[in-house]
Amino acid sequence: MAELLLIVTIGGERVALPAAAVESVVELDTLIPVPRAAPHVAGLSALRSRVLTVIDCMRSLELGATDCSDGIREAAVVELDGHHYALIVDLVEDVVEVLSEPVIVRAAMGEGWERVSKGMVETEQGPILLIDIAALVSGVEVKAA
Amino acid sequence: MAEAQSKAVAPRTIRLSVELLDRLMSGVSDMVLARNELARRLREAPGDVAVDGAFERLSSIIADMRDAITRTRMQRIENLFVALPRMVRDLSAELGKQVLVDIEGGDVELDREMIEMIRDPLTHIIRNAVDHGIELPAERLKAGKREIGILSVSARQSGNQILIDIQDDGRGINGKKLVEKAIAAGVIEKSEASDLEPREQLALIFEAGLSTAKEVTAISGRGVGMDVVRSNIERIGGIVEVDSTFGAGTRMTLRVPLTLTIIPALTVSVAGQSFAIPRSAIDEIVRANGESVTLEKLGGAGVATIRGRRVPEIALSDVLGLKSDIPEHERSLVVLRPAGTDVYALAVDRIHDHEELVVKPAAPAVMATGLYAGTTLADDGSPILLFDPAGIAQVGGVKLESHDRAARIVDAPIAAVEVDTPVLLFHGLDGGRRAMRLAIVDRIEEVPATAIRPGAGQLRVQLGEAILPLAGVNGELPSEKVRLFRLNDGTCEIGYAFREVIDLSAIAHDIIPAEHPGEVSAVTLVAGEPAELVDPHWLFSTFLTAAERLSEQPVCRLPADDPWMQNMLRPIVEAAGYRVVSEADEYEVDLAILSEASSGDLTAARIIRLRSEPDPTSAKDETIYRYDRAALLTALKSAGAGRR
């Protein structure tokens, strides 16, 4: 069976996350801020007995900030190096099958997108950008290092 | 169940993978949260009593289970320490040395896996200390030391780490000699050797193949092995530090991370957000507007003077970049002492509660701030960040210097053994300045005054679903909110009302015992002023048994020879709060219950007569039909009430 992708919207853009890496899709209600942490760390939240580090994908991509004031946000939960993260997205749309290997996007993308891009893949719904979750989680710091 | 049967023979054990235990543990945690959710739903839609009862049972089972599962992973470090005295004794006897072992901090809890990982390195370091560190008695006398060498091993929590100190007052490490050896062995170049700081010289003992010992001994070989110790400790994410004064002693410090360690913590809040501070790092807590505290600014830097001691002060809100709307003089100062360094004061908005927290490492992006030691879930399921006190000092710009412990130990080896008893200093309802041992205070509660009412002969306070005897009511109760300590002796709880907490402090001075036993067991100096020390034993013995004391409970006499009374009636009477006696017991009774046939017994304050026929024989008949339960209970109740 072909690899599955989770289609989400971040900053108005439809992008794909590898579905195998996504443990669940949750609605976050409480968000405990982490003072002094990198700006893309929106805070902490709890899912069952686990602490989730909540990543604001908009900030991670330097597209501005997600407005978290209205309470409930949709987020995709992923695990990376033993830690659980919740990636705040605008919308979780669908799960689709991959129809091709990722290829490099040759046109110039925004700087933030460039950093997290794993290339473009074909799906039944047309071409879509595949996101590198690790790059999304580590945010802007990668650039500084 | 099979387990219970085999217990009579010998406790049987099986091996389990830690991974399985982890899975069990997270399963139980999920169960607790599901239970909380269910509790919330039940509260919203009040159901019938049967459901509530079943739910309560489920709750207590889950609590027990969580307790047991948590314990499977945690072990007191005592298990590791318990073998040390014997090992040192054997070693020193073999070497003709005299060594006194002083062990502290055995109650620190550590992940069992971690304990196994540090067993070998710890053993190795102790062997080294006895073999190479501590001198022969004659040499010690010549050097002006006591004949008996002191080896102290202590464990404590510090921030996100467990610190194990192994300290001896032996000959110390000769840094220069070590450097010479290192050059000879080709570990370092001669040119760089001269640039080495004393600390860097000492660190050379961790290089492979270096030893300052002249001879190879059977005990610790040539001293090679410190490199192995270091790599073992580093493999579990820890570090080894060495500190030594030549001629005066050596201290080795193992710092290992706490992964699943449960640590006692104090929750504080700033700008409306809660954080936790490991209690081990807290020296004391004072109010910024307290009498003994003054705050000053020197070139923008805060200096707090606490009882004459000048302490650097930083505001947590500044460190975190948060806006606190509590004025500076209304904050509380938490005096922190990170890992064997100087103290500093941290201003927080509010102090909340002492809690036991299971700390888990936080994500790298959070740890990168250097402020936090980990994350944890509070009782209500929301995440809390645990501070690293050393990290806060660093980010806040406080310079900390480590103390020269090696020197102090040689001067006063005994003094280090003394431990101050931490106490909570408070004002009682009558205004008296009192101190309560911190260990027995479970938590501080605030209840509405309506939750306190007399019940079964004494004042009782309702706390959630528990009703506890209330002590400390020696003055007028506040009309709205009452603050009280929840005291726990391990099995029973009582409440102790007070007006306000002054401070967290320690008893360091002499105690002058009280002449008569009572609520106050002694008077002592706490924080420079006299305070009465509350006697917890007296509290528990007085307030817990009071409920069972004869005079407090109404007494009812039942004829001993009437089987119906003894078998059918007695449980009802006892359930109504009476103590049941028979004619043979010579008590003054509040109530006597008689069958209509029998006569006499007019000594009782009230008498209830029971008849066996449902219908009264005449209109004047005041007897009660013996199966008229409602009438019986009413009569029992009014008899009990009439007594008061």
Interface residues (C-beta under 8 A of the other chain):
Chain A: T30 I32 P33 V34 P35 R36 A37 A38 H40 V41 L44 S45 A46 R48 S49 R50 V51 T53 I55 D81 H83 Y85 V137 S138 G139 E141
Chain B: S26 S29 D30 V32 L33 Q273 V319 L320 G321 L322 K360 P361 A362 A363 P364 A365 V366 A368 T369 L371 Y372 T375 T376 L377 G381 S382 P383 I384 L385 V395
